[in-house]
């Protein structure tokens, strides 16, 4: 079809693909030219990815003046709906006008070149297909906030407004605020007016035409700048500079500042050539007031200007040579390279303190010699502190760090550094690092590959960074190494089946012995009334011995807070969250009850709300309670705690780990974040205070996670000069997992787990998909989940289990039901996705269920 525009009419002609008909059509067009008719068969359209959870792309038209500047991967600003404005990523450029709707023009192009490359878009497509989410959801997760544009409502004062009636007090207040500012946001009006919500007032003023509303885009990334001073062009000759000195003879502070400027600039000659000096550095050197420099600028002796600077340290630094590998490490290194000849993925199964990091360093060096990039993934931000220090010694400032504790502006600059192919060749980061704009990736290292923190839980995309890394590496023709002392069952199975290469590192570095693990029966100790609160006599005895010898101690309890719940000693009432079906945790530091699911807080009650008795008691123990008790037992020793509550700031991890490394902390208490790959020289004792709460968790991975956690935390003991000791407190010392941990017998643990997985249709033999249904109305949630389960059973049969309520069946006032799908490995992900989506769409299309939330989690952990 070809459009011909005649005034306000558009004639549609269907062109046949014959040579004879085209001249007739051409003649018609020429005959119409005097009537100002133009052919419009080359209009440009783009499909863009918008940050909305809709499973489709959106087509917009490109104004002619922008058509030469548009490219795939750029950000463009587009109108969406009636008033919203979004920035989106250009996915495709074409000439196909949509027939279903009239397209809108893009407003502007934000980038001179693409900020998302073709390989990234290909990776996004795979993620959306496999993890059953939308490209818009991936776009929101992939880009740092500073590269995403946010729409914000602005309220504008109508200067021509004349009131035709009396305004209310609140209307007058809001109108005065907007009139004084001309334009301001709704948030600003709320703050300045003191109103809880100004929206109803604004609505009335809009109806009176006293105000207008517009949408504008706010770019949250701003370039960091610094003020610099240069010698004014009029003062760069010898005579002019001498005249300036003469003029300042009666202004000693200004004269001193000018002399200091010349010194910092490197002398008169360099200053005369335009060498600049940082304004702040000059103030610091002279200790002069800002007004002194202002006078020099006003006298046209100095000139002040702003320069954009990097937030990142990109200066050259001296690199140290990698340490030579031990014979065991060298063997593992050679075996990895041999495996890479035939395999894209290698599992490095190395004991704790086996020296895996040194092997990684040598593998990175080999890639750098080829001119390749390396991605080094870690499961926890806490780990980046030690690893980064170690890698910086070897690689200097070609190493970049990328994680959420960094300011967003810093993450934007890491992104831009890679995009511009500047100096970063190695990136150390957590799971979100897989989204960075790599161009020449050669190796991905997934350290502690077994960790469940590589899995994104909420919001979508619910991807697993380990599995996504393997696909990302394959797309780049790169290799992947998975390193751990406690492999996941799935990874080890893949290695056993020959899908991955397998390299074993069985010796600890420099022949250090594996720690001795002693299991203590807490049930028997309590029966004999030997337990000193949460500590067994054996643990207290060993702590005394370690501190006496100047050694450090780690105490592990995988539960934060003071007490997991409080209970009335009279009627057994338990404090529960008003929004979630879960008990609230008592945090003594804040003297509050806190829900760890929705962060709802309440004051600790003085009396029981149910029976009105003052019999409130704490039950169980978390890291905060352990810290308090340890300080009572060892008042002269330095104690610290490392959990989510104490590590919220960017530098908190670094400070705690640094102080512990320097010996300024004697006893470190922590949750699972202390179990992951940290290396401390002086730790001789590790206490695992309660193994039972891990072993008894209702999940098919409970034994696997318990083995991993206990083995990993045990590996922190005796890291250097002597054999360490681990005291493992449990009520069942003969538990199979406990016995495997004591004997360091991974193979026995793996064999037991793989048999159970095969018998009960769990990974690695089957793929799991978890569908979560949520709604504030329990009845509606139950009905929707039952309808979905029936529809899926009709298509998938007994592969569908549920719906059933989870252990915690209400979170943030939403009732929850779950449906579990167990699918054979050969089942087509695309076909299954289509079945699930069709079933969900058929339910959501009904008015009654439009507000029901459906979440799909592929490969849940």
Buried (B, 14 or more C-beta within 10 A) or exposed (E): EBBBBEEEEEEEEEEEEEEEEEEEBEEEBEEBEEEEBEBEEEBBBBBBBBBBEEBEBBBBBBEEEBBEEBEBBBBBBBBBEEEEBBBBBBBBBEEEBEEEEEBEEBBEBBBEEBBBBEBBBEBBEBBBEBBBBBBBBBBBBBBBBBBBBBBEBBBBBBEEBEEEEEBEEBBBBBBBBBBEBEEBBBEBBBEBBEBEEBEEBBEBBBEBEBBBEEBBBEEBBEEBEEBBBBBBEEBBEEEBBEBBEEEBEEBEBBBBBBEBBBBBBEEBEBBBEEBBBBBEBBBEBBEBEEEBBEBBBEBEBBBBEEEEEBBBEBEEEEBEEBEEBBEBBEBBBEBBBEBBEEBBBBBBBBBBBBBBBBBBBBBBBBBBEEEBBBBBBBBBBBBBBBBBEBBBBBBBBBBBBBBEBBEBBBBBBBBBBBBEEBBBBBBBBBBBBBBBBBEBBBBBBBBBBBBBBBBBEEEBBBBBBBBBBBBBBBBBEBBBBBBBBBBBBBBBBBBBEEBBBBBBBEBBBEEBEBBBBBBBBBEEBEEEEEBEEBBBEBBBEBBEEBBEEEBBBBBBBBBBBBBBBBBBBBEEBEBBBEBBBBBBBBBBEBEBBBBBBBEBEEEBBEEBEEEEEEBBEBEBBBBBBBBBBBBEBBEEBBBBBBBEBBBEEBEBBBBBBBBBBEEEBBBBBBBBBBBBBBBBEBBBBBBBBBBBBBBEEEEEBBBBBBBBBBBBBBBBBBBBEBEBBBBBBBBBBEBBBBBBBBEBEBEEBBEBBBEEBEEEBBBBBBBBBBBBBBBBBBEBBBBBBBBBBEBBBEBBEEBBBBBEBBEEBBBBBBBBBBBBBBBEEEBEBEEBBEBBBEBBEEBBEEEEBEEBBBBBBBBBB
